[in-house]
């Protein structure tokens, strides 16, 4: 009976470590999502508000939106 209890505790410990690992990786991807939104989307739209219509600014903003969504999607998939 003691061997069974030790095995159960070991499996429980491994499961807890995997859950913590998943949460940290998902948090990392959520942080990347926030950073890409702040850097590329807000940074791309700010010059557009001051009448500097560049194609690069639109491209940066669109790329930032896609990158933000992608990182958030991966983080959500990791948590599921």
PyMOL Python script that loads the backbone (N, CA, C, O; Angstrom):
from pymol import cmd

cmd.read_pdbstr("""\
ATOM      1  N   UNK A   1       0.814  -1.183   0.000  1.00  0.00           N
ATOM      2  CA  UNK A   1       0.000   0.000   0.000  1.00  0.00           C
ATOM      3  C   UNK A   1       0.869   1.262   0.000  1.00  0.00           C
ATOM      4  O   UNK A   1       0.456   2.279  -0.557  1.00  0.00           O
ATOM      5  N   UNK A   2       2.035   1.226   0.597  1.00  0.00           N
ATOM      6  CA  UNK A   2       2.925   2.375   0.652  1.00  0.00           C
ATOM      7  C   UNK A   2       3.456   2.758  -0.712  1.00  0.00           C
ATOM      8  O   UNK A   2       3.604   3.942  -1.015  1.00  0.00           O
ATOM      9  N   UNK A   3       3.751   1.743  -1.556  1.00  0.00           N
ATOM     10  CA  UNK A   3       4.263   2.007  -2.891  1.00  0.00           C
ATOM     11  C   UNK A   3       3.211   2.719  -3.734  1.00  0.00           C
ATOM     12  O   UNK A   3       3.540   3.627  -4.497  1.00  0.00           O
ATOM     13  N   UNK A   4       1.966   2.321  -3.603  1.00  0.00           N
ATOM     14  CA  UNK A   4       0.872   2.959  -4.325  1.00  0.00           C
ATOM     15  C   UNK A   4       0.742   4.430  -3.938  1.00  0.00           C
ATOM     16  O   UNK A   4       0.529   5.286  -4.796  1.00  0.00           O
ATOM     17  N   UNK A   5       0.866   4.713  -2.670  1.00  0.00           N
ATOM     18  CA  UNK A   5       0.749   6.091  -2.174  1.00  0.00           C
ATOM     19  C   UNK A   5       1.900   6.960  -2.687  1.00  0.00           C
ATOM     20  O   UNK A   5       1.690   8.116  -3.055  1.00  0.00           O
ATOM     21  N   UNK A   6       3.102   6.408  -2.712  1.00  0.00           N
ATOM     22  CA  UNK A   6       4.254   7.154  -3.224  1.00  0.00           C
ATOM     23  C   UNK A   6       4.099   7.439  -4.713  1.00  0.00           C
ATOM     24  O   UNK A   6       4.418   8.534  -5.176  1.00  0.00           O
ATOM     25  N   UNK A   7       3.615   6.467  -5.452  1.00  0.00           N
ATOM     26  CA  UNK A   7       3.402   6.646  -6.884  1.00  0.00           C
ATOM     27  C   UNK A   7       2.349   7.719  -7.142  1.00  0.00           C
ATOM     28  O   UNK A   7       2.514   8.544  -8.041  1.00  0.00           O
ATOM     29  N   UNK A   8       1.281   7.716  -6.370  1.00  0.00           N
ATOM     30  CA  UNK A   8       0.222   8.703  -6.524  1.00  0.00           C
ATOM     31  C   UNK A   8       0.733  10.104  -6.224  1.00  0.00           C
ATOM     32  O   UNK A   8       0.403  11.056  -6.932  1.00  0.00           O
ATOM     33  N   UNK A   9       1.535  10.230  -5.176  1.00  0.00           N
ATOM     34  CA  UNK A   9       2.098  11.539  -4.822  1.00  0.00           C
ATOM     35  C   UNK A   9       3.048  12.036  -5.908  1.00  0.00           C
ATOM     36  O   UNK A   9       3.053  13.222  -6.238  1.00  0.00           O
ATOM     37  N   UNK A  10       3.846  11.133  -6.460  1.00  0.00           N
ATOM     38  CA  UNK A  10       4.782  11.517  -7.516  1.00  0.00           C
ATOM     39  C   UNK A  10       4.018  11.990  -8.760  1.00  0.00           C
ATOM     40  O   UNK A  10       4.395  12.986  -9.378  1.00  0.00           O
ATOM     41  N   UNK A  11       2.957  11.284  -9.122  1.00  0.00           N
ATOM     42  CA  UNK A  11       2.164  11.683 -10.281  1.00  0.00           C
ATOM     43  C   UNK A  11       1.474  13.021 -10.036  1.00  0.00           C
ATOM     44  O   UNK A  11       1.385  13.848 -10.943  1.00  0.00           O
ATOM     45  N   UNK A  12       0.999  13.233  -8.847  1.00  0.00           N
ATOM     46  CA  UNK A  12       0.350  14.498  -8.496  1.00  0.00           C
ATOM     47  C   UNK A  12       1.343  15.655  -8.572  1.00  0.00           C
ATOM     48  O   UNK A  12       1.000  16.739  -9.044  1.00  0.00           O
ATOM     49  N   UNK A  13       2.559  15.428  -8.113  1.00  0.00           N
ATOM     50  CA  UNK A  13       3.598  16.455  -8.164  1.00  0.00           C
ATOM     51  C   UNK A  13       3.952  16.806  -9.607  1.00  0.00           C
ATOM     52  O   UNK A  13       4.119  17.980  -9.938  1.00  0.00           O
ATOM     53  N   UNK A  14       4.066  15.803 -10.457  1.00  0.00           N
ATOM     54  CA  UNK A  14       4.374  16.038 -11.872  1.00  0.00           C
ATOM     55  C   UNK A  14       3.246  16.817 -12.527  1.00  0.00           C
ATOM     56  O   UNK A  14       3.502  17.721 -13.323  1.00  0.00           O
ATOM     57  N   UNK A  15       2.001  16.482 -12.205  1.00  0.00           N
ATOM     58  CA  UNK A  15       0.855  17.180 -12.785  1.00  0.00           C
ATOM     59  C   UNK A  15       0.841  18.642 -12.356  1.00  0.00           C
ATOM     60  O   UNK A  15       0.546  19.523 -13.164  1.00  0.00           O
ATOM     61  N   UNK A  16       1.157  18.903 -11.101  1.00  0.00           N
ATOM     62  CA  UNK A  16       1.196  20.282 -10.616  1.00  0.00           C
ATOM     63  C   UNK A  16       2.286  21.077 -11.319  1.00  0.00           C
ATOM     64  O   UNK A  16       2.076  22.233 -11.686  1.00  0.00           O
ATOM     65  N   UNK A  17       3.457  20.458 -11.507  1.00  0.00           N
ATOM     66  CA  UNK A  17       4.545  21.141 -12.199  1.00  0.00           C
ATOM     67  C   UNK A  17       4.159  21.463 -13.640  1.00  0.00           C
ATOM     68  O   UNK A  17       4.465  22.547 -14.138  1.00  0.00           O
ATOM     69  N   UNK A  18       3.487  20.526 -14.310  1.00  0.00           N
ATOM     70  CA  UNK A  18       3.051  20.767 -15.684  1.00  0.00           C
ATOM     71  C   UNK A  18       2.015  21.878 -15.758  1.00  0.00           C
ATOM     72  O   UNK A  18       2.030  22.674 -16.697  1.00  0.00           O
ATOM     73  N   UNK A  19       1.113  21.943 -14.778  1.00  0.00           N
ATOM     74  CA  UNK A  19       0.115  23.006 -14.751  1.00  0.00           C
ATOM     75  C   UNK A  19       0.772  24.372 -14.561  1.00  0.00           C
ATOM     76  O   UNK A  19       0.400  25.341 -15.223  1.00  0.00           O
ATOM     77  N   UNK A  20       1.732  24.446 -13.670  1.00  0.00           N
ATOM     78  CA  UNK A  20       2.446  25.705 -13.446  1.00  0.00           C
ATOM     79  C   UNK A  20       3.218  26.101 -14.700  1.00  0.00           C
ATOM     80  O   UNK A  20       3.240  27.275 -15.068  1.00  0.00           O
ATOM     81  N   UNK A  21       3.846  25.137 -15.353  1.00  0.00           N
ATOM     82  CA  UNK A  21       4.605  25.405 -16.577  1.00  0.00           C
ATOM     83  C   UNK A  21       3.686  25.952 -17.665  1.00  0.00           C
ATOM     84  O   UNK A  21       4.037  26.912 -18.351  1.00  0.00           O
ATOM     85  N   UNK A  22       2.508  25.340 -17.825  1.00  0.00           N
ATOM     86  CA  UNK A  22       1.551  25.808 -18.828  1.00  0.00           C
ATOM     87  C   UNK A  22       1.093  27.231 -18.531  1.00  0.00           C
ATOM     88  O   UNK A  22       0.993  28.057 -19.439  1.00  0.00           O
ATOM     89  N   UNK A  23       0.815  27.518 -17.267  1.00  0.00           N
ATOM     90  CA  UNK A  23       0.363  28.851 -16.902  1.00  0.00           C
ATOM     91  C   UNK A  23       1.435  29.897 -17.175  1.00  0.00           C
ATOM     92  O   UNK A  23       1.128  30.994 -17.643  1.00  0.00           O
ATOM     93  N   UNK A  24       2.675  29.571 -16.891  1.00  0.00           N
ATOM     94  CA  UNK A  24       3.761  30.531 -17.108  1.00  0.00           C
ATOM     95  C   UNK A  24       4.001  30.770 -18.599  1.00  0.00           C
ATOM     96  O   UNK A  24       4.241  31.904 -19.012  1.00  0.00           O
ATOM     97  N   UNK A  25       3.940  29.718 -19.400  1.00  0.00           N
ATOM     98  CA  UNK A  25       4.131  29.881 -20.843  1.00  0.00           C
ATOM     99  C   UNK A  25       2.977  30.682 -21.432  1.00  0.00           C
ATOM    100  O   UNK A  25       3.193  31.551 -22.276  1.00  0.00           O
ATOM    101  N   UNK A  26       1.759  30.397 -20.993  1.00  0.00           N
ATOM    102  CA  UNK A  26       0.606  31.154 -21.482  1.00  0.00           C
ATOM    103  C   UNK A  26       0.720  32.620 -21.058  1.00  0.00           C
ATOM    104  O   UNK A  26       0.400  33.512 -21.844  1.00  0.00           O
ATOM    105  N   UNK A  27       1.163  32.876 -19.849  1.00  0.00           N
ATOM    106  CA  UNK A  27       1.369  34.246 -19.398  1.00  0.00           C
ATOM    107  C   UNK A  27       2.417  34.966 -20.233  1.00  0.00           C
ATOM    108  O   UNK A  27       2.293  36.158 -20.514  1.00  0.00           O
ATOM    109  N   UNK A  28       3.444  34.233 -20.624  1.00  0.00           N
ATOM    110  CA  UNK A  28       4.488  34.797 -21.478  1.00  0.00           C
ATOM    111  C   UNK A  28       3.899  35.223 -22.827  1.00  0.00           C
ATOM    112  O   UNK A  28       4.197  36.312 -23.317  1.00  0.00           O
ATOM    113  N   UNK A  29       3.073  34.376 -23.420  1.00  0.00           N
ATOM    114  CA  UNK A  29       2.464  34.723 -24.704  1.00  0.00           C
ATOM    115  C   UNK A  29       1.459  35.867 -24.560  1.00  0.00           C
ATOM    116  O   UNK A  29       1.351  36.698 -25.461  1.00  0.00           O
ATOM    117  N   UNK A  30       0.729  35.926 -23.460  1.00  0.00           N
ATOM    118  CA  UNK A  30      -0.157  37.064 -23.230  1.00  0.00           C
ATOM    119  C   UNK A  30       0.647  38.353 -23.096  1.00  0.00           C
ATOM    120  O   UNK A  30       0.228  39.397 -23.596  1.00  0.00           O
ATOM    121  N   UNK A  31       1.788  38.293 -22.431  1.00  0.00           N
ATOM    122  CA  UNK A  31       2.643  39.476 -22.308  1.00  0.00           C
ATOM    123  C   UNK A  31       3.192  39.897 -23.670  1.00  0.00           C
ATOM    124  O   UNK A  31       3.260  41.089 -23.968  1.00  0.00           O
ATOM    125  N   UNK A  32       3.582  38.932 -24.494  1.00  0.00           N
ATOM    126  CA  UNK A  32       4.033  39.266 -25.849  1.00  0.00           C
ATOM    127  C   UNK A  32       2.915  39.921 -26.648  1.00  0.00           C
ATOM    128  O   UNK A  32       3.153  40.838 -27.433  1.00  0.00           O
ATOM    129  N   UNK A  33       1.704  39.443 -26.440  1.00  0.00           N
ATOM    130  CA  UNK A  33       0.546  40.024 -27.117  1.00  0.00           C
ATOM    131  C   UNK A  33       0.364  41.480 -26.706  1.00  0.00           C
ATOM    132  O   UNK A  33       0.130  42.346 -27.550  1.00  0.00           O
ATOM    133  N   UNK A  34       0.471  41.745 -25.416  1.00  0.00           N
ATOM    134  CA  UNK A  34       0.316  43.119 -24.931  1.00  0.00           C
ATOM    135  C   UNK A  34       1.434  44.021 -25.462  1.00  0.00           C
ATOM    136  O   UNK A  34       1.188  45.167 -25.840  1.00  0.00           O
ATOM    137  N   UNK A  35       2.650  43.502 -25.486  1.00  0.00           N
ATOM    138  CA  UNK A  35       3.771  44.304 -25.972  1.00  0.00           C
ATOM    139  C   UNK A  35       3.665  44.601 -27.456  1.00  0.00           C
ATOM    140  O   UNK A  35       3.959  45.715 -27.890  1.00  0.00           O
ATOM    141  N   UNK A  36       3.247  43.618 -28.236  1.00  0.00           N
ATOM    142  CA  UNK A  36       3.107  43.857 -29.673  1.00  0.00           C
ATOM    143  C   UNK A  36       1.975  44.841 -29.940  1.00  0.00           C
ATOM    144  O   UNK A  36       2.063  45.649 -30.865  1.00  0.00           O
ATOM    145  N   UNK A  37       0.913  44.782 -29.142  1.00  0.00           N
ATOM    146  CA  UNK A  37      -0.164  45.764 -29.313  1.00  0.00           C
ATOM    147  C   UNK A  37       0.334  47.164 -28.991  1.00  0.00           C
ATOM    148  O   UNK A  37       0.103  48.105 -29.751  1.00  0.00           O
ATOM    149  N   UNK A  38       1.010  47.297 -27.876  1.00  0.00           N
ATOM    150  CA  UNK A  38       1.485  48.619 -27.470  1.00  0.00           C
ATOM    151  C   UNK A  38       2.518  49.170 -28.448  1.00  0.00           C
ATOM    152  O   UNK A  38       2.475  50.344 -28.814  1.00  0.00           O
ATOM    153  N   UNK A  39       3.428  48.330 -28.858  1.00  0.00           N
ATOM    154  CA  UNK A  39       4.511  48.809 -29.715  1.00  0.00           C
ATOM    155  C   UNK A  39       4.110  49.044 -31.148  1.00  0.00           C
ATOM    156  O   UNK A  39       4.425  50.083 -31.728  1.00  0.00           O
ATOM    157  N   UNK A  40       3.419  48.085 -31.718  1.00  0.00           N
ATOM    158  CA  UNK A  40       3.151  48.173 -33.149  1.00  0.00           C
ATOM    159  C   UNK A  40       1.824  48.853 -33.474  1.00  0.00           C
ATOM    160  O   UNK A  40       1.762  49.674 -34.389  1.00  0.00           O
ATOM    161  N   UNK A  41       0.775  48.527 -32.747  1.00  0.00           N
ATOM    162  CA  UNK A  41      -0.534  49.083 -33.082  1.00  0.00           C
ATOM    163  C   UNK A  41      -0.627  50.541 -32.637  1.00  0.00           C
ATOM    164  O   UNK A  41      -0.914  51.425 -33.445  1.00  0.00           O
ATOM    165  N   UNK A  42      -0.386  50.786 -31.361  1.00  0.00           N
ATOM    166  CA  UNK A  42      -0.472  52.168 -30.879  1.00  0.00           C
ATOM    167  C   UNK A  42       0.632  53.013 -31.505  1.00  0.00           C
ATOM    168  O   UNK A  42       0.405  54.166 -31.872  1.00  0.00           O
ATOM    169  N   UNK A  43       1.813  52.447 -31.625  1.00  0.00           N
ATOM    170  CA  UNK A  43       2.909  53.175 -32.271  1.00  0.00           C
ATOM    171  C   UNK A  43       2.669  53.425 -33.746  1.00  0.00           C
ATOM    172  O   UNK A  43       3.182  54.398 -34.298  1.00  0.00           O
ATOM    173  N   UNK A  44       1.901  52.566 -34.392  1.00  0.00           N
ATOM    174  CA  UNK A  44       1.592  52.767 -35.808  1.00  0.00           C
ATOM    175  C   UNK A  44       0.472  53.757 -36.031  1.00  0.00           C
ATOM    176  O   UNK A  44       0.465  54.463 -37.040  1.00  0.00           O
ATOM    177  N   UNK A  45      -0.480  53.826 -35.109  1.00  0.00           N
ATOM    178  CA  UNK A  45      -1.601  54.739 -35.271  1.00  0.00           C
ATOM    179  C   UNK A  45      -1.279  56.166 -34.828  1.00  0.00           C
ATOM    180  O   UNK A  45      -1.926  57.105 -35.293  1.00  0.00           O
ATOM    181  N   UNK A  46      -0.325  56.352 -33.966  1.00  0.00           N
ATOM    182  CA  UNK A  46      -0.005  57.691 -33.462  1.00  0.00           C
ATOM    183  C   UNK A  46       0.439  58.642 -34.577  1.00  0.00           C
ATOM    184  O   UNK A  46      -0.063  59.765 -34.623  1.00  0.00           O
ATOM    185  N   UNK A  47       1.343  58.263 -35.469  1.00  0.00           N
ATOM    186  CA  UNK A  47       1.698  59.183 -36.558  1.00  0.00           C
ATOM    187  C   UNK A  47       0.541  59.446 -37.521  1.00  0.00           C
ATOM    188  O   UNK A  47       0.501  60.489 -38.174  1.00  0.00           O
ATOM    189  N   UNK A  48      -0.400  58.504 -37.612  1.00  0.00           N
ATOM    190  CA  UNK A  48      -1.539  58.727 -38.495  1.00  0.00           C
ATOM    191  C   UNK A  48      -2.439  59.842 -37.983  1.00  0.00           C
ATOM    192  O   UNK A  48      -3.098  60.523 -38.769  1.00  0.00           O
ATOM    193  N   UNK A  49      -2.467  60.029 -36.673  1.00  0.00           N
ATOM    194  CA  UNK A  49      -3.284  61.088 -36.089  1.00  0.00           C
ATOM    195  C   UNK A  49      -2.695  62.473 -36.324  1.00  0.00           C
ATOM    196  O   UNK A  49      -3.404  63.474 -36.226  1.00  0.00           O
ATOM    197  N   UNK A  50      -1.412  62.537 -36.632  1.00  0.00           N
ATOM    198  CA  UNK A  50      -0.769  63.832 -36.871  1.00  0.00           C
ATOM    199  C   UNK A  50      -0.597  64.098 -38.361  1.00  0.00           C
ATOM    200  O   UNK A  50       0.316  64.821 -38.762  1.00  0.00           O
ATOM    201  N   UNK A  51      -1.467  63.519 -39.181  1.00  0.00           N
ATOM    202  CA  UNK A  51      -1.510  63.746 -40.633  1.00  0.00           C
ATOM    203  C   UNK A  51      -0.230  63.338 -41.350  1.00  0.00           C
ATOM    204  O   UNK A  51       0.141  63.957 -42.347  1.00  0.00           O
ATOM    205  N   UNK A  52       0.428  62.335 -40.872  1.00  0.00           N
ATOM    206  CA  UNK A  52       1.579  61.778 -41.575  1.00  0.00           C
ATOM    207  C   UNK A  52       1.160  60.433 -42.170  1.00  0.00           C
ATOM    208  O   UNK A  52       1.519  59.378 -41.646  1.00  0.00           O
ATOM    209  N   UNK A  53       0.420  60.474 -43.237  1.00  0.00           N
ATOM    210  CA  UNK A  53      -0.093  59.233 -43.832  1.00  0.00           C
ATOM    211  C   UNK A  53       1.013  58.517 -44.584  1.00  0.00           C
ATOM    212  O   UNK A  53       1.328  58.847 -45.728  1.00  0.00           O
ATOM    213  N   UNK A  54       1.578  57.560 -43.937  1.00  0.00           N
ATOM    214  CA  UNK A  54       2.575  56.705 -44.557  1.00  0.00           C
ATOM    215  C   UNK A  54       1.991  55.318 -44.709  1.00  0.00           C
ATOM    216  O   UNK A  54       1.191  54.864 -43.891  1.00  0.00           O
ATOM    217  N   UNK A  55       2.400  54.665 -45.756  1.00  0.00           N
ATOM    218  CA  UNK A  55       1.958  53.287 -45.942  1.00  0.00           C
ATOM    219  C   UNK A  55       2.609  52.379 -44.903  1.00  0.00           C
ATOM    220  O   UNK A  55       2.025  51.375 -44.494  1.00  0.00           O
ATOM    221  N   UNK A  56       3.805  52.732 -44.485  1.00  0.00           N
ATOM    222  CA  UNK A  56       4.507  51.928 -43.478  1.00  0.00           C
ATOM    223  C   UNK A  56       3.780  51.957 -42.139  1.00  0.00           C
ATOM    224  O   UNK A  56       3.781  50.955 -41.423  1.00  0.00           O
ATOM    225  N   UNK A  57       3.169  53.066 -41.788  1.00  0.00           N
ATOM    226  CA  UNK A  57       2.425  53.143 -40.531  1.00  0.00           C
ATOM    227  C   UNK A  57       1.209  52.234 -40.557  1.00  0.00           C
ATOM    228  O   UNK A  57       0.924  51.550 -39.575  1.00  0.00           O
ATOM    229  N   UNK A  58       0.495  52.220 -41.666  1.00  0.00           N
ATOM    230  CA  UNK A  58      -0.651  51.314 -41.779  1.00  0.00           C
ATOM    231  C   UNK A  58      -0.198  49.868 -41.743  1.00  0.00           C
ATOM    232  O   UNK A  58      -0.825  49.025 -41.101  1.00  0.00           O
ATOM    233  N   UNK A  59       0.888  49.587 -42.431  1.00  0.00           N
ATOM    234  CA  UNK A  59       1.414  48.225 -42.453  1.00  0.00           C
ATOM    235  C   UNK A  59       1.850  47.790 -41.057  1.00  0.00           C
ATOM    236  O   UNK A  59       1.621  46.648 -40.661  1.00  0.00           O
ATOM    237  N   UNK A  60       2.470  48.689 -40.322  1.00  0.00           N
ATOM    238  CA  UNK A  60       2.890  48.386 -38.959  1.00  0.00           C
ATOM    239  C   UNK A  60       1.689  48.128 -38.061  1.00  0.00           C
ATOM    240  O   UNK A  60       1.709  47.199 -37.253  1.00  0.00           O
ATOM    241  N   UNK A  61       0.659  48.928 -38.192  1.00  0.00           N
ATOM    242  CA  UNK A  61      -0.536  48.756 -37.368  1.00  0.00           C
ATOM    243  C   UNK A  61      -1.243  47.448 -37.699  1.00  0.00           C
ATOM    244  O   UNK A  61      -1.665  46.733 -36.790  1.00  0.00           O
ATOM    245  N   UNK A  62      -1.379  47.125 -38.960  1.00  0.00           N
ATOM    246  CA  UNK A  62      -2.042  45.877 -39.356  1.00  0.00           C
ATOM    247  C   UNK A  62      -1.224  44.669 -38.927  1.00  0.00           C
ATOM    248  O   UNK A  62      -1.775  43.681 -38.442  1.00  0.00           O
ATOM    249  N   UNK A  63       0.077  44.746 -39.103  1.00  0.00           N
ATOM    250  CA  UNK A  63       0.955  43.652 -38.664  1.00  0.00           C
ATOM    251  C   UNK A  63       0.887  43.491 -37.147  1.00  0.00           C
ATOM    252  O   UNK A  63       0.913  42.369 -36.643  1.00  0.00           O
ATOM    253  N   UNK A  64       0.801  44.595 -36.423  1.00  0.00           N
ATOM    254  CA  UNK A  64       0.681  44.542 -34.971  1.00  0.00           C
ATOM    255  C   UNK A  64      -0.617  43.905 -34.517  1.00  0.00           C
ATOM    256  O   UNK A  64      -0.631  43.147 -33.547  1.00  0.00           O
ATOM    257  N   UNK A  65      -1.706  44.205 -35.207  1.00  0.00           N
ATOM    258  CA  UNK A  65      -2.992  43.584 -34.873  1.00  0.00           C
ATOM    259  C   UNK A  65      -2.941  42.082 -35.102  1.00  0.00           C
ATOM    260  O   UNK A  65      -3.424  41.306 -34.277  1.00  0.00           O
ATOM    261  N   UNK A  66      -2.363  41.676 -36.209  1.00  0.00           N
ATOM    262  CA  UNK A  66      -2.250  40.240 -36.510  1.00  0.00           C
ATOM    263  C   UNK A  66      -1.348  39.547 -35.494  1.00  0.00           C
ATOM    264  O   UNK A  66      -1.667  38.454 -35.027  1.00  0.00           O
ATOM    265  N   UNK A  67      -0.236  40.169 -35.153  1.00  0.00           N
ATOM    266  CA  UNK A  67       0.689  39.592 -34.185  1.00  0.00           C
ATOM    267  C   UNK A  67       0.050  39.502 -32.798  1.00  0.00           C
ATOM    268  O   UNK A  67       0.222  38.506 -32.095  1.00  0.00           O
ATOM    269  N   UNK A  68      -0.678  40.531 -32.411  1.00  0.00           N
ATOM    270  CA  UNK A  68      -1.355  40.530 -31.117  1.00  0.00           C
ATOM    271  C   UNK A  68      -2.348  39.384 -31.040  1.00  0.00           C
ATOM    272  O   UNK A  68      -2.385  38.645 -30.056  1.00  0.00           O
ATOM    273  N   UNK A  69      -3.152  39.243 -32.088  1.00  0.00           N
ATOM    274  CA  UNK A  69      -4.139  38.164 -32.111  1.00  0.00           C
ATOM    275  C   UNK A  69      -3.463  36.796 -32.073  1.00  0.00           C
ATOM    276  O   UNK A  69      -3.927  35.896 -31.373  1.00  0.00           O
ATOM    277  N   UNK A  70      -2.384  36.634 -32.812  1.00  0.00           N
ATOM    278  CA  UNK A  70      -1.698  35.344 -32.876  1.00  0.00           C
ATOM    279  C   UNK A  70      -1.139  34.947 -31.511  1.00  0.00           C
ATOM    280  O   UNK A  70      -1.317  33.809 -31.076  1.00  0.00           O
ATOM    281  N   UNK A  71      -0.468  35.871 -30.837  1.00  0.00           N
ATOM    282  CA  UNK A  71       0.081  35.554 -29.521  1.00  0.00           C
ATOM    283  C   UNK A  71      -1.019  35.251 -28.504  1.00  0.00           C
ATOM    284  O   UNK A  71      -0.887  34.328 -27.700  1.00  0.00           O
ATOM    285  N   UNK A  72      -2.091  36.018 -28.541  1.00  0.00           N
ATOM    286  CA  UNK A  72      -3.200  35.772 -27.618  1.00  0.00           C
ATOM    287  C   UNK A  72      -3.866  34.424 -27.922  1.00  0.00           C
ATOM    288  O   UNK A  72      -4.278  33.715 -27.004  1.00  0.00           O
ATOM    289  N   UNK A  73      -3.969  34.077 -29.196  1.00  0.00           N
ATOM    290  CA  UNK A  73      -4.546  32.794 -29.593  1.00  0.00           C
ATOM    291  C   UNK A  73      -3.704  31.632 -29.078  1.00  0.00           C
ATOM    292  O   UNK A  73      -4.242  30.666 -28.537  1.00  0.00           O
ATOM    293  N   UNK A  74      -2.383  31.722 -29.243  1.00  0.00           N
ATOM    294  CA  UNK A  74      -1.497  30.654 -28.745  1.00  0.00           C
ATOM    295  C   UNK A  74      -1.573  30.530 -27.223  1.00  0.00           C
ATOM    296  O   UNK A  74      -1.580  29.421 -26.689  1.00  0.00           O
ATOM    297  N   UNK A  75      -1.629  31.650 -26.538  1.00  0.00           N
ATOM    298  CA  UNK A  75      -1.726  31.609 -25.076  1.00  0.00           C
ATOM    299  C   UNK A  75      -3.026  30.935 -24.652  1.00  0.00           C
ATOM    300  O   UNK A  75      -3.038  30.151 -23.703  1.00  0.00           O
ATOM    301  N   UNK A  76      -4.099  31.231 -25.336  1.00  0.00           N
ATOM    302  CA  UNK A  76      -5.376  30.625 -25.014  1.00  0.00           C
ATOM    303  C   UNK A  76      -5.359  29.112 -25.300  1.00  0.00           C
ATOM    304  O   UNK A  76      -5.916  28.328 -24.532  1.00  0.00           O
ATOM    305  N   UNK A  77      -4.730  28.716 -26.387  1.00  0.00           N
ATOM    306  CA  UNK A  77      -4.646  27.299 -26.725  1.00  0.00           C
ATOM    307  C   UNK A  77      -3.790  26.529 -25.713  1.00  0.00           C
ATOM    308  O   UNK A  77      -4.079  25.370 -25.416  1.00  0.00           O
ATOM    309  N   UNK A  78      -2.761  27.154 -25.194  1.00  0.00           N
ATOM    310  CA  UNK A  78      -1.911  26.502 -24.198  1.00  0.00           C
ATOM    311  C   UNK A  78      -2.699  26.267 -22.911  1.00  0.00           C
ATOM    312  O   UNK A  78      -2.555  25.224 -22.273  1.00  0.00           O
ATOM    313  N   UNK A  79      -3.528  27.231 -22.532  1.00  0.00           N
ATOM    314  CA  UNK A  79      -4.281  27.087 -21.295  1.00  0.00           C
ATOM    315  C   UNK A  79      -5.391  26.039 -21.384  1.00  0.00           C
ATOM    316  O   UNK A  79      -5.816  25.498 -20.363  1.00  0.00           O
ATOM    317  N   UNK A  80      -5.859  25.752 -22.594  1.00  0.00           N
ATOM    318  CA  UNK A  80      -6.936  24.768 -22.740  1.00  0.00           C
ATOM    319  C   UNK A  80      -6.439  23.370 -22.716  1.00  0.00           C
ATOM    320  O   UNK A  80      -7.229  22.433 -22.828  1.00  0.00           O
TER     321      UNK A  80
END
""", "prot")
cmd.dss("prot")
cmd.show_as("cartoon", "prot")
cmd.util.cbc("prot")
cmd.orient("prot")
